[in-house]
Each structure stands twice: as structure tokens, then as C-alpha cells.
Amino acid sequence: MELQGKIEIIESEEIKGTFKKRVLILGTEQASQYPQSVNIEFQQANCDLLNSVVVGDEVKVSINIKGRKWTNPEGKDIYFNSIVGWKIEKTSTF
């Protein structure tokens, strides 16, 4: 699956010593009647893909949607979703 838009924010985060991620906020205002700001995670080695882009660039991002279930201490199942990027290309057209 792919998303297109303009980069609004790029943040870095290190989780534990062995796992790192960078977060890209992608604004879809030019690609949609209803603008969205989508949070896309790049993990581990894919974090380096964000070195070639800056805030304001128009890009196409290839993503996977991941989900997982967690059972809280009260026994209730809670579901989480993540959007994970694995490829990014600069583009000037949508």
C-alpha cells in the first residue's frame, strides 16, 4: 500500500538499546478532499531511509499496516495498529 503527501514532521526515538524507530508525519492535504496527518513509523535499518528527505518534501511512502492484541491485567483484549514504512520516494506530483 502507498500513501502520498507532504512531510510535516520527522522525529527520532530510541527504544531500549536494540530497537530504534523514526516517525514521519505525512500530510495528505493535496491528495485528498479531507486532509489527514498520518503517523508512519520507520523501524531499525529502515530509519536510514529518512536521511534523504526533509520537512516540506512531497513523497510517496510504501507502507505495511500491522496490528496486535494485548490482554490487560483485567483480562480485556485491546487492539493496536501501526503503520510501518519500508520505502520512500520524493515526488512532486500526486
GIRACOR-V732009 format. One record per run of one state. SS is the DSSP state (helix for helix, strand for strand, loop for the rest). FROM is the first residue (numbers start at 0). LEN is the number of residues. If there is no record, write none. Layout:
ss=SS from=FROM len=LEN
ss=SS from=FROM len=LEN
This chain:
ss=loop from=0 len=1
ss=strand from=1 len=14
ss=loop from=15 len=3
ss=strand from=18 len=9
ss=loop from=27 len=9
ss=strand from=36 len=7
ss=helix from=43 len=9
ss=loop from=52 len=5
ss=strand from=57 len=14
ss=loop from=71 len=5
ss=strand from=76 len=14
ss=loop from=90 len=4
